[in-house]
Amino acid sequence: MRKNTSSVSLAFIILISLFSSFSFAASTQESMENTIDKQLGLQDSINRASIEMSSFFYDVQKSDILIITGSKISVEDKMIFRIIQSHLGAGSFATMTDIEALNNSAIYGKTIILLGSDRTNYISKEVSDKGFLDNSNQSEYDPLKVEYGISDSGKKMLIVYSQKEIKNNENRAVKNSPLNNFMDEKYVPAAATLISVFLLYLWTIVGDALVSLVSDYISSKIADKATKNKKISEKKKQHHEKKLRVHQLMHMHEVIALVFSIIVFALTLAWTWTNNMSNFWNMFLISIIIVAILSIMKEYIRQNFCYERKVSTEYLLWPFGALVTVVSTYLGNTFSLVSYGLVDDTDEDEKKFGKISFLTSLFTLLISIFAYIANIIYPSLLLQMIFVYAIMSTFIDMFPMSPMGGADVRKWNFPVWLVMYIVIIACYIFMNFTSYI
């Protein structure tokens, strides 16, 4: 069985990881801005959009143009818009956020460029509600969309946004969280995660005692039955357990654990990404397909690695983890495991299992990155749910507390785990908390 992580070292690790991830995200944003239009195949679309926008404003003085940026625009969209602005020579344009523009009379009589659709820009929503763009012209430059219209003051107006704002879904967990009654919405995910970590830490303190109590009760029942039935020798029992754990194909109880885990995570994803029951079952169907495919692939890789390296493992249900998964989702951010891999309590097996856990987590991390990039170029709900689940499961699984896989990776190679988790946290924050998806 795995040993528990001390609270002091765990807190220190979390603080280092979070600090490093924010530094990593900040240091890479500028380089991403310089390469996104080249590496993601957006150069042609941006050029064509910029030319058409310039033509639309050919007779407008730069001093008359105001750019209003949506407060909910994703980080990658901000980068794309910044590239467009540089192509337009927008350095001399006046700019403000949609929040600053709300109820601001200074914006009236201006020629306005709105960055972000009515889902990410409050002014775009106001414009849409008033019908200023009902008869407007529209142009598409995958993955961008541009709409042209005339404001109520007779001035030209343009709105530009990425198509994923329309094709992708919105995370509703934070908005539905009861923690909104006590704190600002932007702090809800962090608070929900910390509460979940605290619950898991409590389990490490009282869980062993509860398990021991239940185990003693079950053992007494078995002992009573053993007096009436043929006893199995200790040597034969150990051989049987070893044979059970070193296996290439999953046993029935492991299949049941995997199926239960898939269902729970699919339900939490469906609840998180829908705001009414009419769409819930459609989202559940999409979620269960994605969660099932990724979970089965990941478990297949893990099982084969364990079999090839003769590592004794078992895939088990974790009822308390399932409970925390549901609770954390309700609070605003899913964080816990429903089931996990148990490894024999030997140093050799633990080190091997740590490396295996690292490789399987690396697999899901790469899946999340590829799906995220693909979703920028070809926005779709399917790609969105793939990277959402992949990065969420990787973030949870690599957390350095038993029974998460990160505890085994940390024992196997602490520097590798630390670098890996810094990257995972940076991706998790970038994909979920700094972007509208």
Secondary structure, DSSP 8 states (H G I E B T S, - for coil): ------HHHHHHHHHHHHHHHHHHHHHHHHHHHHHHHHHTS-HHHHHHHHHHHHHHTTTS-GGGEEEEE-TT--HHHHHHHHHHHHHHTGGGSEEEEHHHHTT-GGGTTSEEEEES-TTT-HHHHHHHHTTTTTT-EEEEETTEEEEEEE-TTS-EEEEEEETHHHHS----HHHH-GGGGTS-GGGHHHHHHHHHHHHHHHHHHHHHHHHHHHHHHHHHHHHHHHTTS----HHHHHHHHHHHHS-SS--HHHHHHHHHHHHHHHHHHHHHT-SSHHHHHHHHHHHHHHHHHHHHHHHHHHHHHHHHTT--EEEEE-HHHHHHHHHHHHHTS----SEEEEE-S-HHHHHHHHHHHHHHHHHHHHHHHHHHHHHHHS--HHHHHHHHHHHHHHHHHTSSSTTSHHHHHHHH-HHHHHHHHHHHHHHHHHHHTSS--
